[in-house]
Amino acid sequence: QVQLVESGGGLVQAGGSLRLSCAASKSIFSSNTMAWYRQAPGNQRELVATITSGGITNYRDSVKGRFTISRDNAKNTVYLQMNSLKPEDTAVYYCFGVLGRNYWGQGTQVTVSS
């Protein structure tokens, strides 16, 4: 059974930091690109960052220089370190992977107050 379980969300003031974690089943984590998406109320879900199995990363422009995606292959876990958070980063953040089909985690709420 494929599982993606996020943790680490919460309420933080603007300028603060949070680190999200996504514990994944080995089947979907191994040799796969993993990603973080987010969805704010009334908005479409958007891609935040990706990381390949080899560690190549990519970010949406609005988070470049503030967010860092990483992975621990021994723990089958992908992280999203978020620094200098802004109110517009407020959203539910989802872990994403593909194994034959798309898999999503349950989401974790990030709220940034001004």
N, C-alpha and C positions, 0 to 999 in steps of 0.2 A: 504494500500500500504506500503510495506516494504522499508525503506530508511536508508541508512548509509551515513552520510555526514562528511567527514574529513576536518580538518582545522589545521593550525599551522605550516605548512612546511615553508621552506625558505632557505636562504643562510647564512651559519655560518662558522667561521673559525675553524680549528681543535682545539680541546680542549673545544669548546663552548657547549652550551646546547640549546635544543629546546623541547617544549612540544606539542605533537600532541593530538588532540581531535577528537572523533568520536561520533556524535550525532545520536542515533539510534531510530528507531521506537520501541515503547514499546513492540510490538508483538514479535520482534526478540530479544530484549534485556532481557526481563524477563525470569528468570530461564534458561538462555542459556550461554554456554561458548562463549566468544568473543575473537577475535584474531587480531593481527597485522601481516601483511605480507609486504615484500618489494621486489622490482624488479629493479635491476640495468640494464643498457643497455647491451644487449647481453647475459644476464643471465636469468636463470629460476626464477620464483617467489619463494621466500623462506619464511618459517615461522619464525617470529621474537619472538613473545611472545603470550601466551594465559592466560586467566583468567576465572575461573569457576564462576558460579553464587554465590558460597560461598566464592570467593576470593582467591582460590588456584591458584598460578601462576607458569608458566614454561617459560623458555627462551632458545634460542639457545645459544650455548657456547660462540660465539664471542661477545655477548652483555651482558653476565652475569656480574653483578657488575657495569654496566654503565647505563643500561636501566631499567626502572620500569614501569610495566603495572598496572593500577588501574581502578576502576570503581566507578561511583556514581550512585547507583540504583535509587535515587530520581530524577535524571536528565536524566536517560537512556543514559549515556555517559561513554565511555571508553577512557582512556588517555594512552599516552606513553611518559613518561619523559625520555629524552635522554640526558645523560651527557657525558663528555669526548669524544665528537664526533670525529670520524676519517674520513679521505677521503673515506675509503672503506665502510662507512655507507651511502654514496651517493646513492640514489635510489628514486623511487616512492614508497611511503608507502600506504598500503591499509588496511582498516578496513574490517573485515570478520565476518560473522555470518551465522548460519544455521537455517532455518525455513522451513522444508519440502524440501528445496533445498539450495544450496549455494548462498549467497548474498555477493556482494562486493561493497565497496564504489567507488567513482570516482578516488581516489588516490590524494595524496598531495606530491609534490616534495620536497625532502630534498637534499641539496647540501652542502657538507663540503669541504671547500678549505684548501689546505695545506700551 
